[in-house]
Amino acid sequence: SKPTVIKSSATFTMACAVTATVKAKPEAVWALLTDAVKFPSWNSTVTQIEGEIADGQRLKLTVPSAPGRVFSPKVAIVDQGRLMTWSDGFSPMFKGVRTFSLTANADGTTEFSMAEEFSGLMLPLIKRALPDFQLVFQVYAEDLQRAAETR
């Protein structure tokens, strides 16, 4: 089934979320989401990840939707195999928090959800310069489904 993307926006906040059912166990999906080296080989929305996707680590991330920019989110593993966040920036000026969550379904599939929330006083000024997260999130989820289901 196709991923579902929801986007919302206000003056100082903007959010985008995607949910998708992946025909694989949560462990297999988690393994893909936390392997920095192999990430770009299955996910077309990421060019490169430097660093280790582990609790407390800071990554260097390059993406095709923002050429020439390097993002350096900090990883927090909230619940191993189920919930993780990546956060970048600082309040109150500008902050982005991405939350990944995996839920095991009774039929052996996994409910994958990824949500990003941007907030801060600078948001109205830079909103137009941000990539189209709706499209990025759609592709991200489709790539994840393909990678997990063909392992």
Beta strands, then each sheet from edge to edge (+ up, - down):
strand 1: 4-9
strand 2: 13-22
strand 3: 48-50
strand 4: 60-62
strand 5: 74-79
strand 6: 83-90
strand 7: 94-104
strand 8: 110-119
sheet 1: 1+ 2- 8+ 7- 6+ 5-
sheet 2: 3+ 4-
end
